[in-house]
Amino acid sequence: MAEPNMEMLLLNNQTTMLTAAAVMLAGEDDARRREEEEKARARKGRLWVRPWISRREELGHYHRLMEELRQEDKPSFKNLLRLIPEFFDNLVIRLTPRLLKQNTQMREAICPGEKVAATLFYLATGNTYTSMKWGWRLPHNTLSLIVREVCEAIIAEFTNDHLYTPSTQAEWLAVAQRFEQRWQYHNCLGAIDGKHVRIQKPPKSGSRYYNYKGFFSLVLMAVVDARYRFIWYSVGAPGSCSDAQIWNNCDFRAQLEDGSLDTPPAAPLPFDDTPVPYHIIGDAAFALHTTLMKPYGSRHQSHEVAVLNYRISRPRNCVEDTFGMLTRRFQFLTTPLRQDIKTSRAMVAAAVGLHNHIIDIYPDRATVEVENQRRAGHQSEDTVDMQPRSGAADSRAAREQRDHLKDYYNGPGAVPWQDRMVRKQ
């Protein structure tokens, strides 16, 4: 029998090895192809926008519910956003240049009107973003960005028009005249107080934001006029700070005392010849100063002291009523804010700006709202006796000024009903 050809054996072995390698490579190619196909199917199945969110324009609150209320039930539209449809439309027009975004290949931008509506709904109700996302069909993280964006736009748009402090004697005299006409108190440039805005404890903040009432807060310090408008405010001081601390360190106080605000010079009260400095009204939390008058202490009051305290309390109630209006209109102020400090400050500032904007357009409604909330017994819980009296010493000139006001309002400045009201209290 012939011996096998060695060359043929080697060739057969090489062919077998190549065939096995080819089979192995083919298997690897198939596995790689199957893996790519699975990845492609996964990418195809993954949604850029969830189906229920993509139907926002058909079923969301802005495109469906608000249009129904606009056509069928305008009072309910106002209850939804705390604004009538015409006012809302005007607000959207003013804010659109600051909120308008371009569409992209991946998705269409949310329209400015929808952003404003969702933000107003949040400010009006204080609902969580998680609960809002179902009705508005917007993800909760998107809502958080929208609220901050719209609040910052409101601050930028309305600061110059509706959040200005008087800067001329004529403007200050107009403020004082309104206090005189409405509250029969003279030479008054505003009423000051502070409100604690509840927040969740900021990370790594210790007790800095923990106030004497037992919760974490930011302080909204404000001066308002007789029309319940904010003429100055400051928001963001930690809740552990007292009213006196915030007031003593603010620029407005320094400007008021050094005359850089161009306030009117001291002037005699009607039927009197003693010049009295123009001043603001505060409560016992502040130190008495010629530019800031407050009531006498409550112990061992004489009738004359009680009369002055009553006369001072009338204009001072303006700031408490203003805080009450602000809280009733924007219910987010009644719940602990869950946002970071910067966003919380922006929301409160935006609410202040909208409050002033509403009063500037509908000035008579403020008085009606205050009367309604007084009849209902509503009062801002964070404005009554906010702080104990500060330890700062009252100046002698300030004490003499308050004594003169006591004599004046028990003499030539008396009004017919004051004795009856004091005895009633």
GUBAFI-625771 format. One record per residue (C-alpha): x, y, z; chain; residue in three letters. Coordinates in nm, 2 decimals. Each point is the difference from the previous one (the first is absolute). Layout:
BEGIN
u X&v Y&w Z&chain A&resn ALA
...
! end
This chain:
BEGIN
u 0.00&v 0.00&w 0.00&chain A&resn MET
u 0.14&v 0.34&w -0.10&chain A&resn ALA
u 0.11&v 0.24&w 0.27&chain A&resn GLU
u -0.22&v 0.31&w 0.03&chain A&resn PRO
u 0.14&v 0.31&w -0.16&chain A&resn ASN
u 0.13&v 0.23&w 0.27&chain A&resn MET
u -0.09&v 0.31&w -0.19&chain A&resn GLU
u -0.36&v -0.11&w -0.03&chain A&resn MET
u -0.02&v -0.07&w 0.37&chain A&resn LEU
u 0.14&v 0.35&w 0.08&chain A&resn LEU
u -0.24&v 0.16&w -0.24&chain A&resn LEU
u -0.30&v -0.19&w 0.15&chain A&resn ASN
u 0.11&v 0.11&w 0.35&chain A&resn ASN
u 0.03&v 0.37&w -0.11&chain A&resn GLN
u -0.34&v -0.02&w -0.17&chain A&resn THR
u -0.16&v -0.14&w 0.32&chain A&resn THR
u 0.16&v 0.27&w 0.21&chain A&resn MET
u -0.12&v 0.27&w -0.24&chain A&resn LEU
u -0.34&v -0.14&w 0.00&chain A&resn THR
u -0.02&v -0.01&w 0.38&chain A&resn ALA
u 0.13&v 0.36&w 0.02&chain A&resn ALA
u -0.26&v 0.11&w -0.26&chain A&resn ALA
u -0.27&v -0.17&w 0.20&chain A&resn VAL
u 0.12&v 0.17&w 0.32&chain A&resn MET
u 0.02&v 0.34&w -0.17&chain A&resn LEU
u -0.35&v -0.05&w -0.14&chain A&resn ALA
u -0.13&v -0.08&w 0.34&chain A&resn GLY
u 0.16&v 0.31&w 0.15&chain A&resn GLU
u -0.15&v 0.21&w -0.28&chain A&resn ASP
u -0.34&v -0.15&w 0.06&chain A&resn ASP
u 0.03&v 0.07&w 0.38&chain A&resn ALA
u 0.12&v 0.36&w -0.07&chain A&resn ARG
u -0.28&v 0.05&w -0.25&chain A&resn ARG
u -0.26&v -0.13&w 0.25&chain A&resn ARG
u 0.14&v 0.23&w 0.27&chain A&resn GLU
u -0.02&v 0.30&w -0.24&chain A&resn GLU
u -0.36&v -0.10&w -0.09&chain A&resn GLU
u -0.09&v -0.02&w 0.37&chain A&resn GLU
u 0.15&v 0.34&w 0.07&chain A&resn LYS
u -0.19&v 0.15&w -0.30&chain A&resn ALA
u -0.33&v -0.15&w 0.12&chain A&resn ARG
u 0.07&v 0.14&w 0.35&chain A&resn ALA
u 0.07&v 0.34&w -0.15&chain A&resn ARG
u -0.31&v -0.02&w -0.20&chain A&resn LYS
u -0.21&v -0.10&w 0.30&chain A&resn GLY
u 0.15&v 0.27&w 0.22&chain A&resn ARG
u -0.23&v 0.31&w 0.00&chain A&resn LEU
u 0.14&v 0.36&w -0.01&chain A&resn TRP
u -0.34&v 0.12&w 0.13&chain A&resn VAL
u -0.24&v -0.22&w 0.19&chain A&resn ARG
u -0.33&v -0.05&w -0.20&chain A&resn PRO
u -0.21&v 0.15&w 0.27&chain A&resn TRP
u 0.22&v 0.31&w 0.01&chain A&resn ILE
u 0.00&v 0.03&w -0.38&chain A&resn SER
u -0.38&v 0.04&w 0.01&chain A&resn ARG
u 0.04&v 0.32&w 0.21&chain A&resn ARG
u -0.14&v 0.22&w -0.28&chain A&resn GLU
u -0.32&v -0.20&w -0.02&chain A&resn GLU
u -0.06&v -0.08&w 0.37&chain A&resn LEU
u 0.22&v 0.22&w 0.22&chain A&resn GLY
u -0.14&v 0.27&w 0.23&chain A&resn HIS
u 0.14&v 0.28&w -0.21&chain A&resn TYR
u -0.14&v -0.11&w -0.33&chain A&resn HIS
u -0.32&v -0.16&w 0.12&chain A&resn ARG
u -0.12&v 0.10&w 0.34&chain A&resn LEU
u 0.10&v 0.37&w -0.01&chain A&resn MET
u -0.16&v 0.04&w -0.34&chain A&resn GLU
u -0.32&v -0.15&w 0.13&chain A&resn GLU
u 0.00&v 0.23&w 0.30&chain A&resn LEU
u 0.08&v 0.30&w -0.21&chain A&resn ARG
u -0.30&v -0.06&w -0.22&chain A&resn GLN
u -0.25&v -0.14&w 0.26&chain A&resn GLU
u 0.10&v 0.11&w 0.35&chain A&resn ASP
u 0.22&v 0.30&w 0.05&chain A&resn LYS
u -0.04&v 0.01&w 0.38&chain A&resn PRO
u 0.15&v -0.35&w 0.01&chain A&resn SER
u 0.28&v 0.11&w -0.23&chain A&resn PHE
u 0.08&v 0.27&w 0.26&chain A&resn LYS
u -0.02&v -0.26&w 0.28&chain A&resn ASN
u 0.24&v -0.22&w -0.19&chain A&resn LEU
u 0.28&v 0.26&w -0.05&chain A&resn LEU
u -0.12&v 0.29&w 0.23&chain A&resn ARG
u -0.01&v 0.22&w -0.31&chain A&resn LEU
u -0.28&v 0.08&w -0.25&chain A&resn ILE
u 0.06&v -0.11&w -0.36&chain A&resn PRO
u 0.07&v 0.35&w -0.13&chain A&resn GLU
u 0.26&v 0.06&w 0.27&chain A&resn PHE
u 0.16&v -0.34&w -0.07&chain A&resn PHE
u 0.02&v 0.08&w -0.37&chain A&resn ASP
u 0.17&v 0.33&w 0.06&chain A&resn ASN
u 0.25&v -0.17&w 0.23&chain A&resn LEU
u 0.08&v -0.26&w -0.27&chain A&resn VAL
u 0.05&v 0.27&w -0.26&chain A&resn ILE
u 0.25&v 0.19&w 0.23&chain A&resn ARG
u 0.19&v -0.31&w 0.10&chain A&resn LEU
u 0.02&v -0.17&w -0.34&chain A&resn THR
u 0.32&v 0.17&w -0.12&chain A&resn PRO
u 0.17&v -0.14&w 0.31&chain A&resn ARG
u -0.14&v -0.35&w -0.01&chain A&resn LEU
u -0.02&v -0.08&w -0.37&chain A&resn LEU
u 0.23&v -0.29&w -0.11&chain A&resn LYS
u 0.08&v -0.14&w -0.34&chain A&resn GLN
u -0.12&v -0.35&w -0.11&chain A&resn ASN
u 0.26&v -0.27&w -0.06&chain A&resn THR
u 0.01&v -0.32&w -0.20&chain A&resn GLN
u -0.05&v -0.20&w 0.31&chain A&resn MET
u -0.31&v 0.18&w 0.14&chain A&resn ARG
u -0.21&v 0.31&w -0.02&chain A&resn GLU
u 0.05&v 0.27&w 0.26&chain A&resn ALA
u -0.27&v 0.06&w 0.26&chain A&resn ILE
u -0.19&v 0.32&w -0.08&chain A&resn CYS
u 0.04&v 0.30&w 0.23&chain A&resn PRO
u -0.37&v 0.00&w 0.09&chain A&resn GLY
u 0.01&v -0.35&w 0.13&chain A&resn GLU
u 0.31&v 0.08&w 0.20&chain A&resn LYS
u -0.17&v 0.30&w 0.16&chain A&resn VAL
u -0.32&v -0.19&w 0.07&chain A&resn ALA
u 0.18&v -0.29&w 0.17&chain A&resn ALA
u 0.20&v 0.24&w 0.21&chain A&resn THR
u -0.30&v 0.20&w 0.11&chain A&resn LEU
u -0.19&v -0.32&w 0.08&chain A&resn PHE
u 0.29&v -0.11&w 0.23&chain A&resn TYR
u 0.03&v 0.34&w 0.17&chain A&resn LEU
u -0.38&v 0.01&w 0.04&chain A&resn ALA
u -0.04&v -0.35&w 0.15&chain A&resn THR
u 0.34&v -0.11&w 0.14&chain A&resn GLY
u -0.05&v -0.35&w -0.15&chain A&resn ASN
u 0.31&v -0.21&w -0.05&chain A&resn THR
u 0.16&v -0.04&w -0.34&chain A&resn TYR
u -0.07&v -0.37&w 0.02&chain A&resn THR
u -0.38&v 0.05&w 0.05&chain A&resn SER
u -0.01&v 0.27&w -0.27&chain A&resn MET
u 0.17&v -0.21&w -0.27&chain A&resn LYS
u -0.31&v -0.22&w -0.06&chain A&resn TRP
u -0.24&v 0.28&w -0.08&chain A&resn GLY
u 0.25&v 0.22&w -0.18&chain A&resn TRP
u 0.17&v -0.29&w -0.17&chain A&resn ARG
u 0.34&v 0.14&w 0.07&chain A&resn LEU
u 0.28&v -0.20&w 0.18&chain A&resn PRO
u 0.06&v 0.12&w 0.35&chain A&resn HIS
u 0.36&v 0.09&w -0.07&chain A&resn ASN
u -0.11&v 0.21&w -0.30&chain A&resn THR
u -0.25&v 0.18&w 0.22&chain A&resn LEU
u 0.27&v 0.08&w 0.25&chain A&resn SER
u 0.20&v 0.17&w -0.27&chain A&resn LEU
u -0.30&v 0.18&w -0.14&chain A&resn ILE
u -0.11&v 0.15&w 0.34&chain A&resn VAL
u 0.35&v 0.14&w 0.06&chain A&resn ARG
u 0.02&v 0.14&w -0.36&chain A&resn GLU
u -0.33&v 0.17&w 0.01&chain A&resn VAL
u 0.05&v 0.15&w 0.35&chain A&resn CYS
u 0.33&v 0.14&w -0.11&chain A&resn GLU
u -0.17&v 0.14&w -0.31&chain A&resn ALA
u -0.27&v 0.16&w 0.22&chain A&resn ILE
u 0.26&v 0.17&w 0.22&chain A&resn ILE
u 0.19&v 0.13&w -0.30&chain A&resn ALA
u -0.31&v 0.13&w -0.18&chain A&resn GLU
u -0.18&v 0.17&w 0.29&chain A&resn PHE
u 0.28&v 0.13&w 0.23&chain A&resn THR
u 0.02&v 0.34&w -0.17&chain A&resn ASN
u -0.37&v 0.04&w -0.05&chain A&resn ASP
u -0.16&v -0.13&w 0.32&chain A&resn HIS
u 0.27&v -0.06&w 0.26&chain A&resn LEU
u 0.15&v 0.35&w 0.04&chain A&resn TYR
u 0.07&v 0.20&w 0.31&chain A&resn THR
u -0.09&v 0.37&w 0.00&chain A&resn PRO
u 0.30&v 0.21&w -0.06&chain A&resn SER
u -0.12&v 0.36&w 0.00&chain A&resn THR
u -0.18&v 0.22&w 0.25&chain A&resn GLN
u -0.31&v 0.02&w -0.22&chain A&resn ALA
u -0.03&v -0.38&w -0.01&chain A&resn GLU
u 0.05&v -0.03&w 0.38&chain A&resn TRP
u -0.26&v 0.27&w 0.06&chain A&resn LEU
u -0.25&v -0.19&w -0.21&chain A&resn ALA
u 0.06&v -0.31&w 0.22&chain A&resn VAL
u -0.05&v 0.20&w 0.32&chain A&resn ALA
u -0.31&v 0.17&w -0.14&chain A&resn GLN
u -0.16&v -0.34&w -0.06&chain A&resn ARG
u 0.07&v -0.11&w 0.36&chain A&resn PHE
u -0.15&v 0.33&w 0.12&chain A&resn GLU
u -0.31&v -0.04&w -0.21&chain A&resn GLN
u -0.07&v -0.36&w 0.07&chain A&resn ARG
u 0.13&v -0.05&w 0.36&chain A&resn TRP
u 0.01&v 0.36&w 0.14&chain A&resn GLN
u 0.37&v -0.04&w 0.09&chain A&resn TYR
u 0.24&v 0.27&w -0.11&chain A&resn HIS
u 0.35&v 0.01&w -0.13&chain A&resn ASN
u 0.01&v -0.38&w -0.06&chain A&resn CYS
u 0.21&v -0.14&w -0.28&chain A&resn LEU
u -0.09&v -0.36&w 0.04&chain A&resn GLY
u -0.06&v -0.30&w 0.23&chain A&resn ALA
u 0.27&v -0.26&w 0.06&chain A&resn ILE
u -0.01&v -0.36&w 0.12&chain A&resn ASP
u 0.14&v -0.34&w -0.08&chain A&resn GLY
u -0.14&v -0.33&w -0.10&chain A&resn LYS
u 0.15&v -0.35&w 0.05&chain A&resn HIS
u -0.03&v -0.21&w -0.32&chain A&resn VAL
u 0.02&v -0.37&w 0.08&chain A&resn ARG
u 0.27&v -0.20&w -0.17&chain A&resn ILE
u 0.14&v -0.35&w 0.03&chain A&resn GLN
u 0.33&v -0.01&w 0.18&chain A&resn LYS
u 0.28&v 0.08&w -0.25&chain A&resn PRO
u 0.28&v -0.25&w -0.01&chain A&resn PRO
u 0.29&v 0.06&w 0.24&chain A&resn LYS
u -0.16&v 0.32&w 0.14&chain A&resn SER
u -0.01&v -0.10&w 0.36&chain A&resn GLY
u -0.24&v 0.23&w 0.19&chain A&resn SER
u 0.06&v 0.30&w -0.21&chain A&resn ARG
u -0.35&v 0.00&w -0.15&chain A&resn TYR
u -0.17&v -0.13&w 0.31&chain A&resn TYR
u -0.22&v 0.28&w 0.15&chain A&resn ASN
u -0.13&v 0.06&w 0.35&chain A&resn TYR
u -0.34&v -0.14&w -0.10&chain A&resn LYS
u 0.14&v -0.34&w -0.05&chain A&resn GLY
u 0.03&v -0.05&w -0.38&chain A&resn PHE
u 0.24&v 0.08&w -0.28&chain A&resn PHE
u -0.06&v 0.32&w -0.19&chain A&resn SER
u 0.11&v 0.29&w -0.21&chain A&resn LEU
u -0.11&v 0.35&w 0.11&chain A&resn VAL
u -0.19&v 0.23&w -0.23&chain A&resn LEU
u 0.06&v 0.36&w 0.14&chain A&resn MET
u -0.22&v 0.26&w -0.16&chain A&resn ALA
u -0.12&v 0.36&w 0.01&chain A&resn VAL
u -0.35&v 0.06&w -0.15&chain A&resn VAL
u -0.20&v 0.31&w -0.07&chain A&resn ASP
u -0.37&v 0.08&w 0.07&chain A&resn ALA
u -0.10&v -0.17&w -0.33&chain A&resn ARG
u 0.14&v -0.34&w 0.12&chain A&resn TYR
u 0.29&v 0.03&w -0.25&chain A&resn ARG
u 0.35&v -0.11&w 0.08&chain A&resn PHE
u 0.23&v 0.31&w -0.03&chain A&resn ILE
u 0.30&v -0.19&w 0.13&chain A&resn TRP
u 0.07&v -0.36&w 0.09&chain A&resn TYR
u 0.29&v -0.24&w 0.08&chain A&resn SER
u -0.03&v -0.37&w -0.01&chain A&resn VAL
u 0.25&v -0.27&w 0.08&chain A&resn GLY
u 0.13&v 0.08&w 0.35&chain A&resn ALA
u 0.02&v -0.32&w 0.21&chain A&resn PRO
u -0.29&v -0.07&w 0.24&chain A&resn GLY
u 0.24&v 0.02&w 0.30&chain A&resn SER
u 0.04&v 0.38&w -0.06&chain A&resn CYS
u -0.23&v 0.23&w 0.19&chain A&resn SER
u -0.19&v 0.28&w -0.17&chain A&resn ASP
u 0.23&v 0.25&w 0.17&chain A&resn ALA
u 0.31&v -0.17&w -0.13&chain A&resn GLN
u -0.12&v 0.00&w -0.36&chain A&resn ILE
u -0.12&v 0.36&w 0.03&chain A&resn TRP
u 0.32&v 0.13&w 0.15&chain A&resn ASN
u 0.21&v -0.15&w -0.27&chain A&resn ASN
u -0.21&v 0.09&w -0.31&chain A&resn CYS
u 0.09&v 0.28&w -0.24&chain A&resn ASP
u -0.36&v 0.14&w 0.02&chain A&resn PHE
u 0.04&v 0.09&w 0.36&chain A&resn ARG
u 0.33&v 0.17&w -0.05&chain A&resn ALA
u -0.14&v 0.20&w -0.29&chain A&resn GLN
u -0.31&v 0.10&w 0.19&chain A&resn LEU
u 0.21&v 0.13&w 0.29&chain A&resn GLU
u 0.27&v 0.18&w -0.20&chain A&resn ASP
u -0.25&v 0.17&w -0.23&chain A&resn GLY
u 0.12&v -0.15&w -0.32&chain A&resn SER
u -0.36&v -0.11&w -0.09&chain A&resn LEU
u -0.09&v 0.37&w -0.02&chain A&resn ASP
u -0.28&v -0.03&w 0.25&chain A&resn THR
u -0.18&v 0.32&w 0.09&chain A&resn PRO
u 0.14&v 0.21&w 0.29&chain A&resn PRO
u -0.18&v 0.00&w 0.34&chain A&resn ALA
u -0.33&v 0.19&w -0.02&chain A&resn ALA
u -0.26&v 0.10&w 0.26&chain A&resn PRO
u -0.32&v -0.21&w 0.03&chain A&resn LEU
u -0.33&v 0.16&w -0.07&chain A&resn PRO
u -0.10&v 0.26&w 0.27&chain A&resn PHE
u 0.34&v -0.03&w 0.15&chain A&resn ASP
u 0.33&v 0.19&w -0.03&chain A&resn ASP
u 0.26&v -0.25&w 0.11&chain A&resn THR
u 0.19&v -0.16&w -0.30&chain A&resn PRO
u -0.03&v -0.38&w 0.00&chain A&resn VAL
u 0.24&v -0.21&w -0.22&chain A&resn PRO
u -0.16&v -0.22&w -0.26&chain A&resn TYR
u 0.03&v -0.36&w 0.11&chain A&resn HIS
u -0.12&v -0.36&w -0.05&chain A&resn ILE
u -0.20&v -0.21&w 0.24&chain A&resn ILE
u 0.11&v -0.32&w 0.16&chain A&resn GLY
u -0.07&v -0.23&w 0.29&chain A&resn ASP
u 0.19&v -0.08&w 0.32&chain A&resn ALA
u 0.26&v -0.20&w -0.18&chain A&resn ALA
u 0.17&v 0.31&w -0.12&chain A&resn PHE
u 0.20&v 0.27&w 0.18&chain A&resn ALA
u -0.18&v 0.33&w 0.04&chain A&resn LEU
u 0.16&v 0.27&w -0.23&chain A&resn HIS
u -0.11&v 0.34&w -0.13&chain A&resn THR
u -0.04&v -0.18&w -0.34&chain A&resn THR
u -0.18&v -0.30&w 0.15&chain A&resn LEU
u -0.29&v 0.03&w 0.25&chain A&resn MET
u -0.15&v -0.29&w 0.19&chain A&resn LYS
u -0.27&v -0.03&w 0.28&chain A&resn PRO
u 0.07&v 0.03&w 0.37&chain A&resn TYR
u 0.05&v -0.32&w 0.20&chain A&resn GLY
u -0.32&v -0.17&w 0.11&chain A&resn SER
u 0.06&v 0.02&w 0.38&chain A&resn ARG
u -0.18&v 0.26&w 0.21&chain A&resn HIS
u -0.14&v 0.19&w -0.29&chain A&resn GLN
u -0.18&v 0.33&w 0.06&chain A&resn SER
u -0.29&v 0.10&w -0.21&chain A&resn HIS
u 0.22&v 0.25&w -0.19&chain A&resn GLU
u 0.26&v -0.28&w -0.08&chain A&resn VAL
u -0.27&v -0.24&w -0.11&chain A&resn ALA
u -0.14&v 0.27&w -0.23&chain A&resn VAL
u 0.34&v 0.05&w -0.17&chain A&resn LEU
u 0.05&v -0.38&w -0.03&chain A&resn ASN
u -0.34&v -0.02&w -0.16&chain A&resn TYR
u 0.08&v 0.28&w -0.25&chain A&resn ARG
u 0.33&v -0.16&w -0.09&chain A&resn ILE
u -0.15&v -0.35&w -0.04&chain A&resn SER
u -0.24&v 0.13&w -0.27&chain A&resn ARG
u 0.27&v 0.07&w -0.26&chain A&resn PRO
u 0.22&v -0.29&w 0.13&chain A&resn ARG
u -0.28&v -0.24&w -0.09&chain A&resn ASN
u 0.07&v 0.07&w -0.36&chain A&resn CYS
u 0.31&v -0.22&w 0.00&chain A&resn VAL
u -0.18&v -0.28&w 0.18&chain A&resn GLU
u -0.29&v 0.02&w -0.25&chain A&resn ASP
u 0.24&v 0.00&w -0.29&chain A&resn THR
u 0.17&v -0.31&w 0.12&chain A&resn PHE
u -0.35&v -0.16&w 0.05&chain A&resn GLY
u -0.10&v 0.09&w -0.36&chain A&resn MET
u 0.33&v -0.13&w -0.14&chain A&resn LEU
u -0.04&v -0.33&w 0.19&chain A&resn THR
u -0.37&v -0.05&w -0.10&chain A&resn ARG
u 0.08&v 0.07&w -0.37&chain A&resn ARG
u 0.32&v -0.21&w -0.01&chain A&resn PHE
u -0.06&v -0.32&w 0.21&chain A&resn GLN
u 0.35&v -0.12&w -0.06&chain A&resn PHE
u 0.09&v 0.23&w 0.29&chain A&resn LEU
u -0.20&v -0.22&w 0.24&chain A&resn THR
u 0.20&v -0.32&w -0.07&chain A&resn THR
u 0.37&v -0.06&w 0.07&chain A&resn PRO
u 0.20&v 0.08&w -0.32&chain A&resn LEU
u 0.20&v -0.30&w -0.12&chain A&resn ARG
u 0.22&v 0.19&w -0.25&chain A&resn GLN
u 0.35&v 0.13&w 0.06&chain A&resn ASP
u 0.05&v 0.34&w 0.16&chain A&resn ILE
u 0.05&v 0.18&w -0.33&chain A&resn LYS
u -0.31&v -0.13&w -0.15&chain A&resn THR
u -0.21&v 0.06&w 0.31&chain A&resn SER
u 0.11&v 0.36&w 0.01&chain A&resn ARG
u -0.09&v 0.04&w -0.37&chain A&resn ALA
u -0.35&v -0.15&w 0.06&chain A&resn MET
u -0.07&v 0.24&w 0.29&chain A&resn VAL
u 0.13&v 0.30&w -0.19&chain A&resn ALA
u -0.21&v -0.10&w -0.30&chain A&resn ALA
u -0.31&v -0.01&w 0.22&chain A&resn ALA
u 0.08&v 0.34&w 0.13&chain A&resn VAL
u 0.04&v 0.14&w -0.35&chain A&resn GLY
u -0.33&v -0.16&w -0.12&chain A&resn LEU
u -0.18&v 0.14&w 0.31&chain A&resn HIS
u 0.11&v 0.35&w -0.08&chain A&resn ASN
u -0.08&v -0.04&w -0.37&chain A&resn HIS
u -0.36&v -0.11&w 0.09&chain A&resn ILE
u -0.05&v 0.29&w 0.24&chain A&resn ILE
u 0.14&v 0.25&w -0.26&chain A&resn ASP
u -0.26&v -0.12&w -0.25&chain A&resn ILE
u -0.29&v -0.06&w 0.24&chain A&resn TYR
u 0.07&v 0.24&w 0.29&chain A&resn PRO
u -0.35&v -0.02&w 0.15&chain A&resn ASP
u 0.00&v -0.38&w 0.03&chain A&resn ARG
u 0.26&v 0.01&w 0.27&chain A&resn ALA
u -0.23&v 0.18&w 0.24&chain A&resn THR
u -0.28&v -0.24&w -0.07&chain A&resn VAL
u 0.23&v -0.30&w 0.06&chain A&resn GLU
u 0.12&v 0.14&w 0.33&chain A&resn VAL
u -0.35&v 0.07&w 0.12&chain A&resn GLU
u -0.11&v -0.36&w -0.10&chain A&resn ASN
u 0.29&v -0.16&w 0.18&chain A&resn GLN
u -0.06&v 0.21&w 0.31&chain A&resn ARG
u -0.37&v -0.11&w 0.00&chain A&resn ARG
u 0.11&v -0.36&w -0.03&chain A&resn ALA
u 0.25&v 0.04&w 0.28&chain A&resn GLY
u 0.30&v -0.08&w -0.21&chain A&resn HIS
u 0.34&v 0.13&w 0.11&chain A&resn GLN
u 0.35&v -0.07&w -0.10&chain A&resn SER
u 0.13&v -0.23&w 0.27&chain A&resn GLU
u 0.36&v 0.10&w -0.04&chain A&resn ASP
u -0.04&v 0.37&w 0.04&chain A&resn THR
u -0.15&v 0.04&w 0.34&chain A&resn VAL
u 0.25&v 0.05&w 0.28&chain A&resn ASP
u 0.27&v -0.16&w -0.22&chain A&resn MET
u 0.29&v 0.08&w 0.23&chain A&resn GLN
u 0.06&v 0.11&w 0.36&chain A&resn PRO
u 0.11&v 0.35&w 0.04&chain A&resn ARG
u 0.36&v 0.06&w -0.10&chain A&resn SER
u 0.26&v 0.10&w 0.25&chain A&resn GLY
u 0.09&v 0.32&w -0.18&chain A&resn ALA
u -0.04&v 0.31&w 0.20&chain A&resn ALA
u -0.25&v 0.26&w -0.12&chain A&resn ASP
u 0.14&v 0.34&w -0.07&chain A&resn SER
u -0.11&v 0.29&w 0.22&chain A&resn ARG
u -0.11&v 0.20&w -0.31&chain A&resn ALA
u -0.22&v -0.30&w -0.11&chain A&resn ALA
u -0.16&v -0.03&w 0.34&chain A&resn ARG
u -0.08&v 0.37&w 0.00&chain A&resn GLU
u -0.14&v -0.02&w -0.34&chain A&resn GLN
u -0.23&v -0.29&w 0.10&chain A&resn ARG
u -0.11&v 0.19&w 0.31&chain A&resn ASP
u -0.08&v 0.30&w -0.22&chain A&resn HIS
u -0.21&v -0.23&w -0.23&chain A&resn LEU
u -0.18&v -0.12&w 0.31&chain A&resn LYS
u -0.09&v 0.35&w 0.11&chain A&resn ASP
u -0.10&v 0.09&w -0.35&chain A&resn TYR
u -0.23&v -0.29&w -0.07&chain A&resn TYR
u -0.17&v 0.05&w 0.34&chain A&resn ASN
u -0.03&v 0.38&w -0.08&chain A&resn GLY
u -0.03&v 0.18&w -0.33&chain A&resn PRO
u 0.04&v -0.32&w -0.20&chain A&resn GLY
u -0.27&v -0.20&w 0.17&chain A&resn ALA
u -0.28&v -0.17&w -0.20&chain A&resn VAL
u -0.35&v -0.04&w 0.14&chain A&resn PRO
u 0.00&v -0.38&w 0.02&chain A&resn TRP
u 0.34&v -0.07&w 0.16&chain A&resn GLN
u -0.11&v 0.01&w 0.36&chain A&resn ASP
u -0.28&v -0.25&w -0.08&chain A&resn ARG
u 0.23&v -0.23&w -0.18&chain A&resn MET
u 0.26&v 0.01&w 0.28&chain A&resn VAL
u -0.26&v -0.08&w 0.26&chain A&resn ARG
u -0.13&v -0.28&w -0.22&chain A&resn LYS
u 0.34&v -0.16&w -0.03&chain A&resn GLN
! end
